[in-house]
Amino acid sequence: MNRHWLKGLALATSLALPCAAQADARLQAVMKKLAAGEPVTLVTLGGSITTGYAAQPPRERGWAALLARALGPRVKLVNAGLSGTDSAAAVQRVEAQVLAAAPDLVITEFGVNDEWLDPAVRGSSYEGLLRRLLQARQAPAVVVLALTQQGNQPRTAPDLQLRLAAHYGLTALDFGAWLQARVEAGEDRWATLYDEPVHPNGTGHQRIALALAETLRAAAAAPAAGPAPLPAPLFGHAHEFTRLTMGERLQPYTQHGFTRGGAVHPEWPGQAPGWTSTADDAEARFLAWGSEVAVFHAESEAYRNLEARVDDGPWVTLRGQVPERRGYLGWHYTVVGRDLEPGIHLLQVRMKPDEWTGSGRPASLLALMQAGLYPKDQRPSAFERLPLSPSTTGLVPPDDPQLRWVGRIGPVEGGARLVTWSGSELRARFTGKSLTLRFASRHWGTAHYAVEVDGQRQVLSVPGNSEGEWRLTTPLTDGEHALRVLKRTEAGMAESLFLGLRLAPGAQLLAPPPARPMQLMFYGDSITAGACLGDPGEDQYDDLFFHDGTRAYGAQTAARLGADYVGIAVSGIGITATWGDTLMPQVWDRLAPRVDAPVAAAESRQPDVVLVNLGQNDHGFPASKGQRMSPDFGSRYLAFVRTLRTRYPDARLVLLIGGMTAWKDEPALLQALQQTVATLHSEGDRRVWTYRFNAFAWAHPRLDVHTRMADELTRFLKEEVLP
């Protein structure tokens, strides 16, 4: 074998030399360690070609093993090849299977498998992999091995990877071009290296190892390269921030027809089964996070298809039935949702109704792979922040009668609108190709808004104690547009002043969208406010981006009923006890949850249904101190409901309890609600109901629990309250 390698040494060296211009300081340092006889850890990361497939035996005769031996006895090889995987799966396993080995040198090989990866993903995923490696605490040297199939085709993925290698100043080997030059020089033949189109045979693995060895040595001999700062990404940051959910962590919040099991990837260390089914009506729902949600699943000739969607997005086929995979399993990364809001989502997976219905064949999913869980200082924004301009061109003042406001919105000085309570909504219609929103804040907290233009939802964040204009960076199309601006952040955490909007020159504000036929008003605590609704870990209040009152159970219920939503909710608040400074009876009728806030004027539109979900903190706060709930909770709760009835004489009142566990721990809570209803009924007020939620969480409920609560409440209102 050594004689065979030496035969092509001169040509291999000359072909590798152009790559040496891309040598970086890390790689040269590694090659110096090798030359000095110091130990070096090499990790090879790729698909089945990296595992050594088609070489016999693979782990001994594959290119990775051959290269490690060629580089010397002090090289420790960690082969992190995983058959059937691409760079999108690689970023999910890079910490555990690559960086945990503390490598000095990492060689990545995904040129072939990334050809089958979604073209809209492969740039971001491969770049995310490089950036994860280059930004590690002990960053290794990285070499890009760009492989192609037999005949140097196709080349889309390898060319992209070579482009990224150049962008980051990394040494790269274009093996297809390297071998093609040998072929044209009469030194080699493609057919010698391949017995089938995809996988090189034993001779092919030898050539790859030879080319890499000489490329590394040529890089070591190149002029010394100085350290360079990490450049800005070409394809974004999404795949730098990932979340892998598999094994016992892959728990559906509701499912039928699925059971634990199905194939596991035989080369993935420590992998546990996912979920499998043969039932035609199988369905499961999972929580997911990030701006991209994908399912990692098996495929073979004997499987059938699943389909999945994120939130209310389109159904995407998870192709498990692949006839060409005869006698063996393959694996695939199927994107279900992309360009999502980088927060929490609901993933629905079900058996696909197709020609395999009734076949009894299995379908399975192994893992959820999520990308785009950005830290708060790196979240992308669809808005460009500009200074507050005195120009009146295209300006629409906040008190324009063609702006439709929903919720408790307060007029303040200069015609501005105080937007405090979560779920507060602005609706409008306009023309033109641009949109700018103007805000100011006199409060310490960042206010996060959901801005929907023609149904496309984006997040706009107004920092505390700031002012400015936020311009949508993507131009709009000609014609009419529908706008919704909804405050996500709860009232006690952020207040904003809406100062108007600015349209394109010549554009105009149109008549507002019609009012919805019904209005629901909710009074509650952190549950109703959507606190921690999207937190990916434990409950936290440091980054309120993940808290979202517009997706809490009350807002969901209103949306399902086609109703306006008004939410008056504050974390920690109660009737008799509070984790904060105020009780609900002190602030229930104010423009903000402060005793110094103005009392809101009587609503021009009375709510059709007023719903109250309080009591969690009346028990929880004293319980945290080892004390019992106030014995006068029942009487004070009744007094508060009487106050509501005075303000809303014609509304239906629904007294709720649940979403967390206080009612389980303190029976007096539910008894107080029931007694309040009984008292009001005895006095002739029959338009009062009570409802206890079955769905609950031990900590703050996430979106899954809120969705189940909305399921329950919608059904109850339709059956008991609204007829």
C-alpha angles and dihedrals in degrees: 000000000000091000088052091053093047091053091071098034100107095048092042091054094050092049093049095051096082088060090057090074086070095053112132132207094255093055093047089052090053092050090051089054090052092049089051092052094247121147117266129190114216120193119192114200123190147084134294094313088060091050087058097251113181093019115103114256093011100207092048103037102032119110093258094057092042092051093048091053091046091054092056145266094287092067116104111201123211108185108204094174115141118188117239095012130123136197092279090062091040094063088056092057102032095100098049100035104031116018093039087066090060092230125200092199132023123191115195123205118183104123094115102038094043088062086072093044118102105276090225089060108037097079095050095041096049092044090048089054092052093047092048089054096043094047096047116125089250098027114204127215109266127210122188115220107195108196128181134190123265112306093026092276141163102027109175097103097038092049090051091050092049089051090053092047089055091047091056096038094244129154110253136185117210094200094181092057091041093055095040089057089053090049092051090048090053092246098114146009127221091223091060092061100044135052091181132016101264114035124053115229126229092288090049091054089052091054093049091051091047093050092048094047093052092043090055093047092048090050090052090054094049122102112285113273122216123224114274128202117250107265125226113276121263095210104029136261101277098111094047087072112051141157125205118200116188143128115021091350090063096085122154114221088216132008146149130193096021126106134185110272143060130130122324124204104263094212098048108098115235096359118164127204121272126202130306138178144176094191117115092217098044114143135169135179126206138181114246135179137205142044093286126042121188137172121224109210145157126257132194144140090268099051132085132219132272126194130210143182138189116234105317095335127127122291114259123200116238096208108218096150104080111159095194091064095084115180098351142069126246129193131225140190106216118188111221099176133011137174087033127154101277095243139073124332141174117242117201119195124184141162109274115241103229142119090305094063109128093016095114090225118145129246124190146177125209108188147354114236114196130184135184102053091147125191110244095257092056104042111129117236132207088211132075114214115226133176116270105270125213090212116119095200109129091351119155112193119227092245095055106137091226091066110090115212124198121191136022101323118167128213112226138174118321094018094288121144122234108223111192116134118080113250093034107148141202118196126188146150124221145158131232139069101271141052131193125181122204122211141165130190131203092177131087097236131085112243115214117204132190109223116194120191112182089341096308108125122213133169122241118189123200111197119223119269094014142109135199149111123281113207122196104240098206113076115238126229124255118273135043125339134196118221132197123177114187128181110231101179117084121251101251092053102049141010126189140187114223108215100183138268135273124222131195117278109279093016121121142205112247132208109294122257113269120274116261114252097241140029130211120196120196129196114193153117134259092315093060091040091058093239112179089358092140103026108138092207134016122340110287140169099195096090111034093183087096094052111088127174091183090069098040120115094267095052090044091052093050091049092051091051093046090243136138114255124220116181125192101179136143129184114247096012127134144157098260104009137034140184088215136042104283142050123223094249087060098054108019093109100038133103090240134015093264128104088226093054117107119262110252118247117248110284114261086215118043116220117249093215128022114197126192124198107175134132103076092101095038085068101026100054098051090039089058086061095045092256134125126248115272109277091224094058091110096054094043091047090052090049091052092050090050088054090053091049089054092055095039105035096164101040127106109243121215118187110205133190128184148042089127132039108266093104089054092053098039116040091186090075096065090038090056091053092048092048091049091054092046091051094049092045090052088054091054099261100128096164094088128098138172129215132184116204119230093199112081144151131215090225125027109316118255126215093281093059092043089053092051089047089053089049090054097042095046091052092047094049093048094047103035113016112030104043 
